[in-house]
């Protein structure tokens, strides 16, 4: 269905300071037109919600237009980066797309830009660097920081606009990202939309009375100031223009506390009964839209009336088109969880001659190959620079490739992961090392709810490698020994590789790097220096996404991964020698997506299944393997499946206790022998 032609008053989506100086009334009329469209659209959307024609919820931006409209008009939409909040419909309308696109998103119909898969207030447009928001609003700031840095690394003088509310200002991600942006000198304008309430919680219950949020900027060594976004629109626009120009020129972040209004409740169902007597009337008295109209009316009354009429007609035509658009279908949902498979990168066939390396050295070789051959790559993480990482996997990379490519990060896993997501969505391919996999729990939201869902909800690829040094057996205790594959891989959109040999580690790093999705590379710490093996360029490196058969036998199908592969091999060799019993032994290698065809064929032949993993038994990854492998062959099994895993305990510290907690060669042999008996 064709969209209506834009009214003449909406054909210009940009505004310069010079136009405000040379033709101030024309500039203010442009601002008025977009503010009026945003207000009218928000009000109409609220009506449609109350009529049951829009589902879910709507959170209007009525009263916020005096900030977001000038900001969006002043931004360079060709290069700049933004993440609008649910109060910023005016910004969405200006930045990209037709009003019908945005109404289709609210109506969740077949014309929705997100295919109706994302909430109606959560949309963005990654193609134009308008990053789609998630409800965890503080997490979006670091995405803007990463995408803006990506633009700068590509030679584009971009500015980022990271927007959050007074409520979101209390989240840890906000503080982490302000620190990160200052540390890296990123050109980001941080904007607090302070409308006095986080849903129903007033600012007096969010932070100490008298607190001015903009003053927090001093703690990060950056400039900050307050802005009344309900006042003189010309003055507001001039202040924003000067700030944007300064940030673009100096590449230093700025924090603005913008005092805005919330003329409607937090969302459509909000009764606002928490407001103080007279507070709502005070808000409406400060409404910038009627004040701007009153300012222009003595000179442009007829023109304003024409704008209002034109916008009203246009809005209603768009509403009718959106209401007539068919409902969505579930077609393609499962296929779109992951971004489509990428073609193999043109790797050089090097090193051609095998080198005898440890697991850690193989990873270092892979990182070195990527940094040498792929200009869009970078490596980041804590202590990975001069120190070379906690396990020396990144040793000498900083010396050889320099700081822009090898980046030490502060202890801020959530914002640093969000920063990597922003880089990834904008065309870079970051590799992030977590010092220990345990610390990734600080970034669960960024990994599982942001990066993992990016393609499904927005169509944007998020090529991101997350390196997880994991596993126990080294007497590191509960906070440095976790196996977290069940936690992360239960969430859709995350891929996982868990190599067990130096060659597979090298291959897995290359395979993960060229994938267009977030990939967790699980690296068992006990393997880092467990012997050496030949490592060289392998044209079949992508085979690491499929299981590898290590032993052949008829008695049972034996499946494992990671460090447990080596214990399983020893156990299999024991049973072959002592019991004359042989297993089909598989190294799973790829935990997500699971490709189990060869293992299923083996199980159909053997009729018996053993699954071994180091993670805890309850809710462990082995439970998923058993379910997947036996649901098709249950009636033909000759015995109940055997799961061997760690105890359902936090990882204990003392070596004697840890040995009792996790599988050992002896316990594996005893468990299989008892099962056979």
C-alpha positions as CSV (number, residue, x, y, z in Angstrom):
1,X,0.0,0.0,0.0
2,X,1.5,3.4,-1.0
3,X,2.2,5.8,1.7
4,X,0.9,9.4,1.5
5,X,3.2,12.1,0.1
6,X,4.9,14.1,2.9
7,X,3.4,17.5,3.5
8,X,5.6,20.4,2.4
9,X,6.3,21.4,6.0
10,X,7.9,18.0,6.7
11,X,10.2,17.8,3.6
12,X,13.2,19.3,5.5
13,X,14.6,17.1,8.3
14,X,17.7,19.2,9.0
15,X,18.4,22.5,10.7
16,X,21.6,24.6,10.9
17,X,22.6,27.3,13.2
18,X,23.1,29.6,10.3
19,X,19.5,29.2,9.2
20,X,18.4,30.1,12.7
21,X,20.4,33.2,12.4
22,X,19.5,34.2,8.8
23,X,15.8,33.2,8.8
24,X,14.8,32.6,12.4
25,X,11.0,32.4,11.8
26,X,11.4,29.8,9.1
27,X,13.6,27.7,11.4
28,X,11.1,28.0,14.2
29,X,8.3,27.1,11.9
30,X,10.2,24.0,10.9
31,X,10.7,23.1,14.5
32,X,7.0,23.8,15.2
33,X,5.8,21.5,12.4
34,X,7.8,18.5,13.6
35,X,6.8,19.2,17.3
36,X,3.1,19.4,16.2
37,X,3.4,16.2,14.2
38,X,5.0,14.4,17.2
39,X,2.4,15.7,19.6
40,X,-0.5,14.9,17.3
41,X,0.8,11.4,16.5
42,X,1.4,10.6,20.2
43,X,-2.2,11.7,21.1
44,X,-3.6,9.8,18.2
45,X,-1.7,6.7,19.2
46,X,-3.0,7.0,22.7
47,X,-6.6,7.1,21.3
48,X,-6.0,4.0,19.2
49,X,-4.6,2.2,22.3
50,X,-7.7,3.1,24.3
51,X,-9.9,1.8,21.4
52,X,-8.1,-1.5,21.5
53,X,-6.5,-1.0,18.0
54,X,-3.0,-0.9,19.4
55,X,-1.9,-3.6,21.9
56,X,0.8,-3.8,24.5
57,X,1.5,-0.3,25.7
58,X,2.3,3.1,24.5
59,X,4.5,5.7,26.3
60,X,4.0,9.1,24.9
61,X,6.5,11.9,24.5
62,X,4.0,14.8,25.1
63,X,6.0,17.6,26.6
64,X,9.4,16.2,25.5
65,X,9.2,17.7,22.0
66,X,11.1,20.9,22.9
67,X,14.2,18.9,23.4
68,X,14.1,16.0,21.0
69,X,12.9,17.8,17.9
70,X,15.7,20.5,17.8
71,X,18.2,17.8,18.7
72,X,17.1,15.5,15.9
73,X,17.0,18.3,13.3
74,X,20.5,19.5,14.3
75,X,22.1,16.0,14.1
76,X,23.9,14.9,11.0
77,X,21.6,11.9,10.1
78,X,24.2,10.8,7.5
79,X,26.9,9.9,10.1
80,X,25.7,10.5,13.6
81,X,24.5,7.8,16.1
82,X,21.5,7.9,18.4
83,X,19.4,5.7,20.6
84,X,16.0,7.3,21.3
85,X,13.9,6.4,24.3
86,X,10.2,5.7,24.5
87,X,9.6,9.5,25.0
88,X,11.2,10.4,21.7
89,X,8.7,9.8,18.9
90,X,9.6,13.2,17.4
91,X,13.2,12.1,17.1
92,X,12.2,8.8,15.4
93,X,10.0,10.7,12.9
94,X,12.8,13.1,11.9
95,X,15.7,10.6,11.9
96,X,14.3,8.2,9.3
97,X,11.3,6.5,7.9
98,X,7.8,7.6,7.0
99,X,5.1,8.3,9.6
100,X,3.3,5.1,8.3
101,X,6.4,3.1,9.2
102,X,6.2,4.2,12.8
103,X,2.5,3.8,13.0
104,X,2.8,0.3,11.6
105,X,5.3,-0.4,14.3
106,X,2.8,0.7,17.0
107,X,0.1,-1.3,15.3
108,X,2.3,-4.4,15.2
109,X,1.1,-5.2,11.7
110,X,2.6,-6.8,8.6
111,X,4.2,-3.5,7.7
112,X,6.0,-3.1,10.9
113,X,9.8,-2.4,10.4
114,X,10.5,-5.0,13.0
115,X,8.0,-7.5,11.5
116,X,5.9,-6.9,14.6
117,X,8.5,-8.8,16.7
118,X,9.6,-5.9,18.8
119,X,7.5,-3.9,21.3
120,X,5.9,-0.9,19.7
121,X,8.0,1.7,21.6
122,X,11.3,-0.2,21.2
123,X,12.0,0.3,17.5
124,X,15.0,1.8,15.9
125,X,16.7,1.8,12.5
126,X,20.2,0.3,12.7
127,X,20.7,1.0,9.0
128,X,20.8,4.7,9.8
129,X,22.5,4.2,13.2
130,X,19.4,4.7,15.2
131,X,20.0,1.9,17.6
132,X,16.9,0.0,18.8
133,X,16.3,0.4,22.5
134,X,15.6,-2.3,25.0
135,X,13.6,-1.8,28.2
136,X,16.8,-1.8,30.3
137,X,17.4,1.8,29.3
138,X,20.8,2.3,30.9
139,X,22.3,-0.4,28.7
140,X,21.7,1.6,25.6
141,X,24.3,4.3,26.4
142,X,27.3,2.0,25.8
143,X,25.9,0.8,22.5
144,X,25.9,4.5,21.3
145,X,29.4,4.9,22.6
146,X,30.6,1.8,20.6
147,X,28.8,2.7,17.4
148,X,30.1,6.3,17.6
149,X,33.7,5.1,18.1
150,X,33.1,2.8,15.2
151,X,32.2,5.8,13.0
152,X,35.3,7.6,14.2
153,X,37.5,4.6,13.5
154,X,36.0,4.7,9.9
155,X,37.1,8.3,9.5
156,X,33.6,9.8,9.9
157,X,33.3,12.8,12.3
158,X,30.3,11.5,14.0
159,X,28.6,12.5,17.2
160,X,26.6,10.1,19.4
161,X,23.5,11.0,21.3
162,X,22.9,8.8,24.3
163,X,19.6,9.5,25.9
164,X,18.2,8.3,29.2
165,X,15.8,9.4,31.9
166,X,16.1,10.6,35.5
167,X,15.2,7.1,36.5
168,X,17.8,5.5,34.3
169,X,20.4,7.8,35.7
170,X,20.6,5.5,38.7
171,X,21.7,2.4,36.8
172,X,25.2,1.2,36.9
173,X,25.5,1.1,33.1
174,X,25.1,4.9,33.0
175,X,28.0,5.5,35.3
176,X,30.1,2.8,33.6
177,X,29.5,4.4,30.2
178,X,30.2,7.9,31.3
179,X,33.5,6.8,32.6
180,X,34.3,4.8,29.5
181,X,33.4,7.6,27.2
182,X,35.6,10.0,29.1
183,X,38.5,7.5,29.3
184,X,38.4,6.8,25.5
185,X,37.5,10.5,24.6
186,X,34.4,9.5,22.7
187,X,32.3,12.3,21.1
188,X,29.0,11.5,22.8
189,X,26.3,13.9,24.0
190,X,24.8,12.3,27.1
191,X,21.3,13.6,27.7
192,X,19.2,13.1,30.8
193,X,15.6,13.6,30.1
194,X,14.6,14.8,33.6
195,X,10.8,15.0,33.8
196,X,10.8,14.5,37.6
197,X,9.4,10.9,37.6
198,X,10.6,7.4,36.9
199,X,7.2,5.9,36.3
200,X,5.6,7.0,39.6
201,X,8.8,7.5,41.6
202,X,9.6,11.2,42.1
203,X,13.2,12.4,41.9
204,X,13.1,13.0,45.6
205,X,13.0,9.2,46.1
206,X,15.6,8.5,43.4
207,X,18.5,10.6,44.6
208,X,19.2,13.0,47.5
209,X,17.1,16.2,47.4
210,X,18.8,19.1,45.7
211,X,20.9,16.8,43.5
212,X,21.6,18.2,40.1
213,X,22.4,15.3,37.8
214,X,24.6,17.3,35.4
215,X,27.1,18.0,38.2
216,X,28.0,14.3,38.1
217,X,29.9,15.1,34.9
218,X,32.8,16.6,37.0
219,X,33.4,13.1,38.5
220,X,34.3,11.8,35.1
221,X,36.3,14.8,34.0
222,X,33.8,16.0,31.4
223,X,31.7,19.1,30.9
224,X,28.1,19.1,32.1
225,X,25.3,21.7,32.3
226,X,21.5,21.9,32.8
227,X,19.1,22.9,30.0
228,X,15.5,24.0,30.4
229,X,13.9,22.2,27.4
230,X,10.5,23.9,28.0
231,X,11.7,27.5,27.4
232,X,12.7,29.6,24.4
233,X,13.0,27.2,21.5
234,X,15.5,29.5,19.7
235,X,17.8,29.5,22.8
236,X,17.4,25.8,23.3
237,X,18.3,25.1,19.6
238,X,21.4,27.4,19.8
239,X,22.6,25.7,23.0
240,X,22.2,22.3,21.5
241,X,23.9,23.3,18.2
242,X,26.9,24.8,20.0
243,X,27.2,21.7,22.1
244,X,27.0,19.3,19.2
245,X,29.6,21.4,17.3
246,X,32.0,21.4,20.2
247,X,31.7,17.7,20.8
248,X,32.2,17.0,17.1
249,X,35.3,19.2,17.1
250,X,36.9,18.2,20.4
251,X,35.8,14.5,20.6
252,X,35.1,15.0,24.3
253,X,31.8,13.8,25.8
254,X,29.3,16.2,27.4
255,X,26.5,15.5,29.9
256,X,23.3,17.6,29.6
257,X,20.5,17.5,32.2
258,X,17.5,18.5,30.1
259,X,14.5,19.5,32.2
260,X,11.5,18.2,30.2
261,X,7.8,17.6,30.9
262,X,5.7,14.4,31.0
263,X,2.3,15.7,30.2
264,X,0.8,12.2,30.1
265,X,1.6,9.3,32.5
266,X,4.5,6.9,32.2
267,X,2.4,4.8,29.8
268,X,-1.2,4.7,28.6
269,X,-2.4,2.8,31.7
270,X,-0.8,5.2,34.1
271,X,-3.5,7.0,36.2
272,X,-1.0,9.7,37.5
273,X,-2.7,9.6,40.9
274,X,0.8,10.0,42.5
275,X,1.2,13.6,41.2
276,X,1.0,16.3,43.8
277,X,-1.9,18.7,43.8
278,X,-1.5,21.3,41.1
279,X,1.6,19.6,39.6
280,X,-0.2,18.5,36.4
281,X,-1.4,22.1,35.9
282,X,2.1,23.4,36.4
283,X,3.4,21.0,33.7
284,X,0.8,22.1,31.2
285,X,1.5,25.7,31.9
286,X,5.1,25.1,30.8
287,X,4.3,23.1,27.7
288,X,6.7,24.4,25.0
289,X,4.5,23.6,22.0
290,X,1.6,26.1,22.7
291,X,4.2,28.7,23.8
292,X,6.1,28.4,20.5
293,X,2.8,28.7,18.6
294,X,1.9,31.8,20.6
295,X,5.3,33.3,19.8
296,X,4.9,32.8,16.1
297,X,1.2,33.5,15.7
298,X,1.3,37.3,15.6
299,X,3.4,37.1,12.4
300,X,2.4,33.7,10.9
301,X,-1.1,32.8,12.1
302,X,-2.3,31.7,8.6
303,X,0.8,29.7,8.0
304,X,0.4,27.9,11.4
305,X,-3.2,27.1,10.7
306,X,-2.1,25.7,7.3
307,X,0.5,23.6,9.0
308,X,-1.9,22.2,11.5
309,X,-4.5,21.4,8.9
310,X,-1.9,19.8,6.6
311,X,-0.5,17.7,9.4
312,X,-3.9,16.6,10.6
313,X,-4.9,15.4,7.2
314,X,-1.6,13.6,6.7
315,X,-1.7,11.9,10.1
316,X,-5.3,10.6,9.6
317,X,-4.4,9.3,6.2
318,X,-1.4,7.5,7.6
319,X,-3.5,6.1,10.5
320,X,-6.1,4.7,8.1
321,X,-3.3,3.0,6.0
322,X,-1.8,1.4,9.1
323,X,-5.2,0.2,10.4
324,X,-5.9,-1.4,6.9
325,X,-2.5,-3.1,6.8
326,X,-2.8,-6.9,7.3
327,X,-1.8,-8.6,10.6
328,X,1.6,-10.2,10.7
329,X,2.3,-13.9,10.2
330,X,4.9,-16.0,12.1
331,X,6.6,-16.9,8.8
332,X,10.4,-16.8,9.2
333,X,10.6,-16.2,12.9
334,X,12.8,-19.2,13.7
335,X,15.0,-18.6,10.7
336,X,15.6,-15.0,11.8
337,X,16.9,-15.8,15.3
338,X,20.4,-15.8,13.8
339,X,21.7,-13.6,11.1
340,X,22.2,-15.5,7.8
341,X,25.4,-17.5,7.4
342,X,28.2,-15.3,6.2
343,X,30.5,-16.3,3.3
344,X,33.9,-17.5,4.4
345,X,36.4,-14.6,4.8
346,X,39.3,-14.6,2.4
347,X,41.8,-15.8,4.9
348,X,45.4,-16.2,3.8
349,X,46.5,-19.9,4.0
350,X,48.9,-19.2,6.8
351,X,50.6,-20.4,8.8
352,X,51.2,-23.2,6.3
353,X,53.8,-25.0,8.3
354,X,52.6,-26.4,11.6
355,X,53.9,-25.0,14.8
356,X,53.8,-26.9,18.1
357,X,51.7,-24.8,20.4
358,X,49.8,-24.8,23.6
359,X,46.1,-24.1,23.6
360,X,46.8,-20.5,24.8
361,X,49.4,-20.0,22.1
362,X,47.0,-21.3,19.4
363,X,44.5,-18.7,20.5
364,X,47.2,-16.0,20.4
365,X,48.1,-17.1,16.9
366,X,44.5,-16.9,15.9
367,X,44.1,-13.4,17.3
368,X,47.3,-12.4,15.6
369,X,46.0,-13.7,12.3
370,X,42.7,-11.8,12.7
371,X,44.4,-8.5,13.6
372,X,46.8,-8.8,10.7
373,X,44.3,-9.7,8.0
374,X,41.1,-8.1,9.1
375,X,41.2,-4.3,9.5
376,X,37.7,-4.2,11.0
377,X,38.9,-6.3,14.0
378,X,39.8,-5.2,17.5
379,X,40.5,-7.0,20.8
380,X,39.3,-5.6,24.1
381,X,39.2,-6.7,27.7
382,X,40.7,-6.2,31.1
383,X,44.5,-6.4,31.4
384,X,44.9,-7.6,27.9
385,X,47.3,-4.9,26.9
386,X,50.8,-4.7,28.3
387,X,50.1,-7.6,30.7
388,X,48.8,-9.8,28.0
389,X,45.7,-11.0,29.8
390,X,45.3,-13.0,33.0
391,X,46.3,-16.2,31.0
392,X,48.7,-14.5,28.6
393,X,46.5,-15.3,25.6
394,X,46.9,-11.7,24.3
395,X,50.6,-11.5,25.0
396,X,52.5,-9.0,22.8
397,X,49.4,-8.1,20.8
398,X,49.4,-4.5,22.1
399,X,53.1,-4.1,21.3
400,X,52.6,-5.4,17.7
401,X,49.2,-3.9,16.8
402,X,48.9,-0.8,19.0
403,X,46.2,0.6,21.3
404,X,43.4,1.4,18.8
405,X,43.3,-2.3,17.9
406,X,44.1,-3.8,21.3
407,X,42.2,-2.0,24.1
408,X,42.5,-2.4,27.8
409,X,39.1,-1.7,29.4
410,X,38.1,-0.6,32.9
411,X,36.3,-3.1,35.2
412,X,32.9,-2.5,33.7
413,X,31.8,-5.7,31.9
414,X,28.3,-4.5,31.1
415,X,29.2,-1.2,29.5
416,X,32.3,-2.6,27.8
417,X,30.1,-5.4,26.2
418,X,27.6,-2.8,25.2
419,X,30.4,-0.8,23.7
420,X,31.4,-3.9,21.7
421,X,27.8,-4.4,20.6
422,X,27.7,-0.8,19.2
423,X,31.0,-1.4,17.3
424,X,29.6,-4.7,15.9
425,X,26.3,-3.3,14.7
426,X,28.2,-0.5,12.9
427,X,30.5,-2.8,10.9
428,X,33.4,-3.6,13.2
429,X,34.0,-7.1,14.6
430,X,35.2,-6.9,18.2
431,X,36.6,-9.7,20.2
432,X,36.1,-9.3,23.9
433,X,38.0,-11.2,26.5
434,X,36.4,-11.7,29.9
435,X,39.1,-12.1,32.5
436,X,37.1,-15.1,33.9
437,X,33.8,-16.4,32.5
438,X,32.3,-15.8,35.9
439,X,32.6,-12.0,35.4
440,X,30.3,-12.3,32.4
441,X,27.3,-12.4,34.7
442,X,27.8,-8.6,35.0
443,X,27.0,-8.4,31.3
444,X,24.1,-10.9,31.0
445,X,21.6,-8.2,29.9
446,X,23.9,-7.0,27.2
447,X,24.7,-10.5,25.9
448,X,21.4,-12.3,26.1
449,X,18.7,-9.5,25.8
450,X,20.5,-7.1,23.6
451,X,23.2,-8.7,21.3
452,X,21.4,-12.0,21.1
453,X,18.1,-10.5,20.1
454,X,19.5,-7.9,17.8
455,X,18.9,-9.7,14.5
456,X,15.5,-11.1,15.4
457,X,14.1,-7.7,16.5
458,X,15.8,-5.3,14.1
459,X,17.4,-7.3,11.2
460,X,20.8,-6.0,12.1
461,X,23.8,-8.4,12.4
462,X,25.8,-8.3,15.6
463,X,29.2,-10.0,14.8
464,X,30.7,-10.3,18.3
465,X,33.1,-12.8,19.8
466,X,33.1,-13.2,23.6
467,X,36.0,-15.2,25.0
468,X,35.1,-17.0,28.3
469,X,38.0,-18.5,30.3
470,X,36.0,-21.1,32.2
471,X,36.1,-24.3,34.1
472,X,37.5,-25.6,37.3
473,X,40.2,-27.9,38.5
474,X,42.8,-25.2,39.2
475,X,41.7,-24.3,42.8
476,X,40.3,-20.9,41.9
477,X,37.0,-21.2,43.9
478,X,33.4,-20.2,43.1
479,X,34.1,-16.9,41.4
480,X,36.7,-18.0,38.9
481,X,35.6,-21.5,37.9
482,X,32.1,-21.5,36.5
483,X,30.8,-23.4,33.6
484,X,28.1,-21.1,32.2
485,X,27.1,-22.6,28.9
486,X,23.6,-23.6,30.2
487,X,23.0,-20.1,31.4
488,X,23.9,-18.3,28.2
489,X,22.9,-20.8,25.6
490,X,19.4,-21.2,26.9
491,X,18.8,-17.8,25.5
492,X,18.0,-17.6,21.7
493,X,20.4,-15.8,19.4
494,X,23.7,-16.8,21.1
495,X,26.1,-19.2,19.5
496,X,28.7,-21.2,21.4
497,X,31.9,-23.1,20.6
498,X,33.9,-25.1,23.1
499,X,37.2,-26.4,21.6
500,X,39.3,-29.0,23.4
501,X,42.6,-29.0,21.3
502,X,45.0,-26.3,20.2
503,X,44.0,-26.8,16.5
504,X,40.3,-26.6,17.3
505,X,40.9,-23.5,19.4
506,X,42.6,-21.8,16.4
507,X,39.9,-22.9,14.1
508,X,37.1,-22.0,16.5
509,X,38.4,-18.4,16.8
510,X,38.4,-17.9,13.0
511,X,34.9,-19.5,12.7
512,X,33.5,-17.4,15.5
513,X,35.0,-14.3,14.2
514,X,33.5,-14.4,10.7
515,X,30.0,-15.4,12.0
516,X,27.5,-12.6,11.9
517,X,26.1,-13.3,15.4
518,X,27.3,-13.1,19.0
519,X,29.5,-16.2,19.6
520,X,30.8,-17.3,23.0
521,X,34.1,-19.1,22.8
522,X,34.4,-21.2,25.9
523,X,38.0,-21.8,26.8
524,X,38.7,-24.2,29.6
525,X,41.5,-22.7,31.7
526,X,43.0,-26.1,32.4
527,X,43.6,-26.5,28.7
528,X,45.6,-23.4,28.2
529,X,48.9,-25.1,29.0
530,X,47.9,-28.8,28.9
531,X,50.5,-30.0,26.5
532,X,51.3,-28.9,22.9
533,X,50.1,-30.0,19.5
534,X,50.7,-29.0,15.9
535,X,48.7,-25.9,14.7
536,X,48.5,-24.6,11.2
537,X,46.1,-23.1,8.7
538,X,43.2,-25.5,8.2
539,X,41.0,-24.9,5.1
540,X,38.3,-26.9,6.9
541,X,38.3,-24.7,10.0
542,X,34.5,-24.3,9.7
543,X,34.1,-28.0,10.5
544,X,34.4,-26.9,14.2
545,X,30.7,-26.2,14.1
546,X,30.1,-29.9,13.9
547,X,31.0,-32.8,16.3
548,X,34.2,-34.7,15.8
549,X,34.3,-38.5,16.2
550,X,37.4,-39.4,18.3
551,X,36.8,-43.2,18.9
552,X,34.7,-45.8,17.2
553,X,32.8,-48.6,19.0
554,X,29.5,-50.4,19.2
555,X,28.7,-50.5,22.9
556,X,27.5,-46.9,23.5
557,X,27.6,-43.4,22.1
558,X,29.7,-41.2,24.4
559,X,29.3,-37.4,24.0
560,X,31.3,-34.6,25.8
561,X,33.2,-31.4,25.2
562,X,35.9,-29.1,26.6
563,X,38.4,-30.4,29.1
564,X,36.2,-33.4,29.6
565,X,37.1,-34.7,26.2
566,X,40.6,-35.7,27.5
567,X,39.1,-37.5,30.5
568,X,36.6,-39.2,28.2
569,X,39.4,-40.4,25.9
570,X,41.3,-41.8,28.9
571,X,38.2,-43.5,30.2
572,X,37.4,-44.9,26.7
573,X,40.9,-46.3,26.4
574,X,40.6,-47.9,29.8
575,X,37.4,-49.7,28.9
576,X,38.8,-50.8,25.6
577,X,41.9,-52.3,27.4
578,X,40.2,-53.7,30.5
579,X,36.7,-54.5,29.3
580,X,37.2,-55.0,25.6
581,X,34.3,-52.5,25.3
582,X,34.5,-49.7,22.7
583,X,32.5,-46.5,22.5
584,X,31.6,-44.1,19.7
585,X,33.2,-41.0,21.4
586,X,32.3,-37.6,20.1
587,X,33.8,-34.2,20.9
588,X,30.7,-31.9,20.5
589,X,32.8,-28.7,19.9
590,X,29.7,-26.6,18.9
591,X,27.2,-26.2,21.7
592,X,24.9,-23.8,19.8
593,X,23.6,-24.4,17.3
594,X,23.6,-28.1,17.9
595,X,24.3,-30.3,14.9
596,X,23.6,-33.8,16.2
597,X,22.9,-35.8,13.1
598,X,26.1,-37.9,13.3
599,X,25.6,-38.5,17.0
600,X,21.9,-39.5,16.5
601,X,23.0,-42.0,13.8
602,X,25.5,-43.4,16.2
603,X,22.9,-43.7,19.0
604,X,20.5,-45.4,16.6
605,X,23.2,-48.0,16.1
606,X,24.5,-48.4,19.7
607,X,21.3,-47.9,21.6
608,X,23.1,-46.6,24.6
609,X,24.1,-43.0,25.5
610,X,26.7,-41.5,27.9
611,X,26.8,-37.7,28.3
612,X,29.7,-36.1,30.3
613,X,30.1,-32.4,31.1
614,X,31.8,-30.4,33.9
615,X,28.8,-28.1,34.6
616,X,26.5,-29.0,37.4
617,X,24.0,-31.8,36.8
618,X,20.7,-30.0,37.6
619,X,19.8,-27.8,34.6
620,X,23.1,-28.7,33.1
621,X,23.8,-28.8,29.4
622,X,23.8,-32.6,29.5
623,X,20.1,-32.6,30.2
624,X,19.4,-30.8,26.9
625,X,21.7,-33.2,25.0
626,X,20.0,-36.3,26.5
627,X,16.6,-34.9,25.6
628,X,17.6,-34.0,22.0
629,X,19.3,-37.3,21.4
630,X,16.8,-39.7,22.9
631,X,13.4,-38.2,22.0
632,X,13.6,-39.8,18.5
633,X,15.1,-43.1,19.7
634,X,13.7,-43.6,23.1
635,X,11.8,-46.8,22.4
636,X,14.9,-48.4,20.9
637,X,17.3,-47.6,23.7
638,X,18.9,-50.6,25.5
639,X,19.5,-48.7,28.7
640,X,18.7,-45.4,30.4
641,X,21.0,-42.6,29.4
642,X,23.9,-41.9,31.7
643,X,24.7,-38.3,32.7
644,X,28.0,-37.6,34.4
645,X,28.4,-34.0,35.7
646,X,29.5,-32.0,38.7
647,X,27.7,-31.9,42.0
648,X,24.9,-29.3,42.5
649,X,27.2,-27.0,44.6
650,X,29.0,-23.8,44.3
651,X,32.6,-24.6,43.1
652,X,34.5,-25.3,46.3
653,X,38.0,-24.0,46.8
654,X,40.3,-26.6,48.4
655,X,41.7,-29.1,45.9
656,X,40.4,-32.0,47.8
657,X,36.9,-30.5,47.8
658,X,37.0,-29.5,44.2
659,X,38.1,-33.0,43.2
660,X,35.0,-34.3,45.0
661,X,32.8,-31.7,43.2
662,X,33.8,-32.2,39.6
663,X,34.2,-35.3,37.3
664,X,37.6,-37.0,37.4
665,X,38.9,-39.9,35.3
666,X,38.3,-42.3,38.2
667,X,34.7,-41.1,38.8
668,X,33.9,-41.4,35.1
669,X,35.1,-44.9,35.0
670,X,33.3,-45.9,38.1
671,X,30.0,-44.3,36.9
672,X,30.2,-46.1,33.5
673,X,31.2,-49.4,35.0
674,X,28.2,-49.3,37.4
675,X,25.9,-48.3,34.6
676,X,27.2,-51.2,32.4
677,X,26.6,-53.6,35.3
